[in-house]
Amino acid sequence: MRQLKSILILFTLIFTLFMQACSQEAIIYVSPKGNDNNPGTKDRPVATLQNAVELLQNNRGKNITVQLREGAYDLDSAIILKGLSGVKISAYPGESVRITGGKKITGFEPVDKNSPAYKKLPKESRHKVMQTNLKALGITNYGVIKARGFGRPVMPSALMLYFNGEPMTIARWPNNSWARIKDIPKELNGKGFKYSGDRPKNWKGEKDIWMHGYWEWDWADSFQKIEKINTKKKEITVADPQSPYPYSKGRRYYVFNVIQELDAPGEWYLDRDSGILYFYPPSSIKNAEIYVTLQDAPLFRIENCNNVTLNGLTLEYSNGLGVEVLGGKGNVIQNCVLKNFGMVAVSIGNHDAGYHIYGNTLYNGNAGANNGVANCLIENCGEGGVILGGGDRKTLTPGGNFVKNTRILKVSEWVRTYRAGIYMYGVGNVVSHNEIFDLPHTAVFFWGNDHTVEYNNIHHVCMETADAGAVYNGRDWTQRGHMIRYNYFHHLHGVETTGSFNDVMGVYVDDFSSGTTVYGNVFYNAGRNILIGGGRDNTVRNNIFIDGMPAVHIDSRGIGRAKYYFDKNRNTTLLDRYNAVNAGNPPYSEKYSQLKTILDDEPALAKYNCIETNIFCGGRWRDLKDGLNDSIVCFKNNVVKDTCDFYKIDKNNIKIDFKTDIFPKGFERIPVEEIGIGK
């Protein structure tokens, strides 16, 4: 019996060793206290991620985990993972790991009272501003402020300053509000404007002054460099390239990168000639962590890899983006904090997709399949949160890429418009169980086919813009098959201006977009809840609308103010995009049968939209424009009430009593308890 037991133990040991050999698993350890001459074992870790990647390349074919021990890893170049499979880069259990594209700075002291800079500073802040010499700290690459914004590519920022993890403000005027364009002189030939007041007299001699403004529309902003200021005529001449839209009287802007305006806590200014950074700290500088951003490239580029995972890391402080995934399958960024980037936190596919896609409806951003972001926190980014591509519009092949269980906020800190919390394109991608809030413009912008936006808590977005949507798509008959379901849209309110359409929408199906289903959502205090702008074949069913203003708007702009889209001599956007996908033929004609006959079926008329089995409580329940009526738009089985008491607001959540008999017959219960993160 004892001999049999020994044989079993020996067999078990041999089997275990055999399985370990077959699995070919390995662990590489990295520690700031390590040495790159070490083999990367737990007792003898390497010191840098770059060296760990070299070890990865030498161990292809194995399932490898790179475990990072606690500490900060400041990168001076991108970590490039190429052609790998089954790799996991993770924080060591229970330890905090930070990977940055910047550098911690020190050496702050009061500004020299005899220096030219001291005399330029406002009198009220001179004794509060501190300075440090970046050149003395070995920092000489400060980047360049560039024209960026609406209609321009996503691009890295110049050097930025962060204090205890929060972004600071380049010295600006006005501090927390906007100046207004006084007038547009003809003699400036569209390259400038008149201003009010005498503030610019203080800026004499400064050579790198910039402005940020909404120059014509409240949904399009851009950064423009000042070429010249005529203080006698009170005129500003703007350097090329000019704004995509003209400068218009009454529009808002502010001026920044002016040392004479360094007058508020949290403001800073960098003299690029001397390398001296001036800073008005918001609180005690003693023991504070102060970082500047340096790197333009992504912190990680995952290229043509399969099943690579980044887990439990904090990625931060970079002029560029956090992670770029190009091609491959099954790559996931999970349980990470991604913040303080000049561009975006994650780009699945090429980060410049938004710049190319408007002119090329078939643009494929090399986003791979089944790649995604899960259980992360994303905040304080310059040009959006996540760019999510995937799928092939020509063949309607789905990508299956995703963003889920992620909190996204303050991610349009530089460019304020069309840099969404999530910018999604391609076919068949998913945005689910996220909380998206505190944005000046759109939460989810989607472009393509068959996307799903579900179980998201979306609130306090579009806060600085107008004629904007929390969830938005537009200007294409063929981008169909989208499902927007089980989301909670609430507390939406844009900026109040004059001279344009100022409303904010929960779901904005703009400029002839068609074939979208809006099902099982809850709208509360969400502005103009749904706007269907001239499109067709859209379905709005089984939703709860509370205090909509109105709840549903449908217009037929193709026969009204936007009929020029059907004038071949003026604008062929819709027809060009229809032809680009060969929409009258398979696979489009098979999947979306309505496209077979659309060109012969009064294409300018908003037909076949159906609003059914919804409940409308308070506010205004519908607006029909451009001659639309109940014989053109389908309205059936809806309940309209002046007031309702079946709901209760609980901070950023809502509770619904579905036991009441107020709902229309056939109304299906909405799983509100599952909406949001971790639900």
Secondary structure, DSSP 8 states (H G I E B T S, - for coil): -HHHHHHHHHHHHHHHHHHHHHHTEEEEEE-TT--TTS---SSS-BS-HHHHHHHHHTTTTSEEEEEE-SEEEE-SS-EEEES-BSEEEEE-TT--EEEESEEE----EE--TTSHHHHHS-TTTTTT-EEEETGGGT----------BTTS--------EEETTEE-EESEESSSS-EE--B--GGGTTSEEE--SSGGGGGTT----EEEEE-S-TT--EEEEEEEEETTTTEEEE-SS--SS---TT-EEEEES-GGG--STTEEEEETTTTEEEE--SS--TT--EEEE---S-SEEEES-BS-EEES-EEEEESS-SEEEES-BS-EEES-EEEEESS-SEEES-TTHHHHHTT-TT------BS-EEES-EEEEESS-SEEE--SBTTTTB----EEES-EEES--SSS-SS--SEEEEEES-EEES-EEES-SS-SEEEEEES-EEES-EEES-STT-SSEEEEEEES-SS----EEES-EEE-------SSS---EEEEEEETT----EEES-EEES-SEEEEEES--S-EEES-EEEEETTSEEEE-GGGTTTGGGG-TTT--HHHHHHHHTTTTSTTHHHH-GGGGTGGGS-TTS--S-EEES-EEEEE--EEE-TT--TTTSEEES-EEES---SEEEETTEEEE-TTSTTS-TT-----GGG-STT-
